[in-house]
Amino acid sequence: MDKTVFNNAIIQFFRDTYCVEYISDFDVQAEYDGDIYRFTAQFRLNQQNKPITISGQFETIEQFTTFAINELRQRRFPTVDYFKLIHEESQEEKKFRLDKESK
């Protein structure tokens, strides 16, 4: 199982959906049960002792990733300690900064 696929997709989900960088801990585990995997993902957010847990049985990590993102999308996360804002400089801000730096 390649956890990189899951990790990158989750980080990108938070960037695209909330325009924030997810900086808290999360992990995905897989247990093989005959011909199918049971995936469990835990997002520790700002309560280490009460993680959000998403689990399900799927054939591939890609299928579970899609499921987990849909589950996360249904939750309305406020901007709190486990997010770091990503600020992209607008053209006006860049012009103002460059003008200010040149003086």
Buried (B, 14 or more C-beta within 10 A) or exposed (E): BEEEBBBEBBBEBBEEEBEBEBEBEBEBEBEEEEEEBBBBBBBBBEEEEEBBEBBBEBEBBEBBBEBBBEBBEEEEBEEEEBBEEEEEEEEEEEEEEEEEEEE
